[in-house]
Amino acid sequence: MCSACRKPRVRERKLPLSRHLSFREKQIAQLVCRAKLNKEIAYELCLTEGTIKEYLNRIFRKLEVKNRTQLAIWALRNLEAGPRPSPAFVHRECPTPRLNIQTISEAM
C-alpha cells in the first residue's frame, strides 16, 4: 500500500514475452483448436496435465489472450497447417513400465 494515497502500488511489468511460440506451444495451440481437453492433450503428447496448464498459461501471457476460445481464434488466424502433431508421435502409447507375474516371480 502506498502510504500517501492509500492505494495499492502498481507493480512494474516485466519485459513482455516474445509472441513467437515454440514448437510445443504450437502443438498445444493446434490441439486446443480441435477442442481437446487438457487431459486429452496431455495424453496425446505424453505430458502431465499440470505441464499442459503451465504451457497454456505461458501461451496466454505471450499472446495476451484470456481464454482457450481466444487462443483458438488466434491460432486459426496465425498458425497455418503446420506444425500439427504428427500421427506417429501423437497416437503412440506413452512408455510405461509394465510388470507381469512372470517378471516379478523371476526377480524373487
Legacy VTK file of the C-alpha trace (Angstrom):
# vtk DataFile Version 3.0
C-alpha trace
ASCII
DATASET POLYDATA
POINTS 108 float
0.000 0.000 0.000
1.157 3.468 -0.818
1.082 5.327 2.487
0.457 8.705 0.838
-2.637 7.811 -1.187
-3.725 4.538 0.477
-3.920 2.735 -2.855
-2.134 -0.449 -3.894
1.202 0.161 -5.545
1.342 -0.641 -9.203
3.937 -3.271 -9.965
6.356 -2.641 -12.726
5.723 -5.089 -15.530
8.494 -7.315 -16.679
9.535 -7.115 -20.285
6.818 -8.596 -22.481
7.351 -12.133 -23.665
8.076 -12.754 -27.299
4.936 -13.523 -29.284
6.869 -16.315 -31.002
5.549 -19.715 -29.944
7.814 -22.730 -29.583
7.116 -25.919 -31.498
5.465 -27.499 -28.424
3.351 -24.398 -27.775
2.179 -24.503 -31.394
1.271 -28.173 -30.988
-0.796 -27.372 -27.912
-2.499 -24.425 -29.649
-3.433 -26.708 -32.551
-4.916 -29.262 -30.157
-6.879 -26.522 -28.369
-8.266 -25.583 -31.815
-9.507 -29.156 -32.091
-11.389 -28.666 -28.787
-9.194 -31.118 -26.892
-9.300 -31.070 -23.093
-6.107 -30.604 -21.069
-6.249 -34.282 -20.115
-6.532 -35.330 -23.769
-3.686 -33.035 -24.829
-1.528 -34.405 -22.020
-2.233 -37.989 -23.059
-1.524 -37.341 -26.748
1.765 -35.560 -26.038
2.796 -37.856 -23.162
2.966 -34.975 -20.698
1.226 -34.347 -17.403
-1.933 -32.306 -17.169
-0.066 -29.818 -14.963
2.558 -29.320 -17.679
-0.196 -28.573 -20.199
-1.664 -25.980 -17.823
1.753 -24.341 -17.489
2.173 -24.254 -21.265
-1.302 -22.753 -21.685
-0.624 -20.049 -19.091
2.613 -19.165 -20.868
0.837 -19.082 -24.250
-1.939 -16.863 -22.833
0.660 -14.411 -21.497
2.685 -14.404 -24.723
-0.311 -13.792 -26.947
-2.195 -11.628 -24.450
-5.314 -13.776 -24.707
-7.554 -14.569 -21.759
-9.059 -17.960 -22.582
-8.999 -21.027 -24.837
-11.546 -19.550 -27.247
-9.365 -16.511 -27.909
-6.357 -18.816 -28.283
-8.226 -20.960 -30.820
-9.238 -17.878 -32.828
-5.651 -16.582 -32.746
-4.303 -19.959 -33.829
-6.783 -20.257 -36.710
-5.730 -16.822 -37.972
-1.994 -17.100 -37.385
-0.993 -20.749 -37.500
-1.181 -22.406 -40.842
-1.477 -26.146 -41.403
1.829 -26.839 -39.641
3.121 -27.825 -37.065
0.327 -30.216 -36.260
1.409 -33.115 -34.115
2.326 -35.998 -36.367
0.093 -39.057 -36.024
3.125 -41.241 -35.272
4.063 -39.001 -32.357
0.605 -38.158 -31.087
-1.012 -41.551 -31.096
1.822 -43.640 -29.719
1.438 -45.036 -26.263
3.371 -43.364 -23.509
6.242 -45.539 -22.382
5.246 -47.018 -19.061
6.973 -49.867 -17.324
4.824 -52.943 -17.422
5.202 -55.692 -14.906
3.710 -59.095 -15.183
3.553 -62.003 -12.800
6.413 -63.839 -14.547
8.769 -60.832 -14.313
8.015 -60.403 -10.616
8.496 -64.100 -9.815
11.799 -64.194 -11.760
13.082 -61.227 -9.769
12.495 -63.059 -6.495
LINES 1 109
108 0 1 2 3 4 5 6 7 8 9 10 11 12 13 14 15 16 17 18 19 20 21 22 23 24 25 26 27 28 29 30 31 32 33 34 35 36 37 38 39 40 41 42 43 44 45 46 47 48 49 50 51 52 53 54 55 56 57 58 59 60 61 62 63 64 65 66 67 68 69 70 71 72 73 74 75 76 77 78 79 80 81 82 83 84 85 86 87 88 89 90 91 92 93 94 95 96 97 98 99 100 101 102 103 104 105 106 107
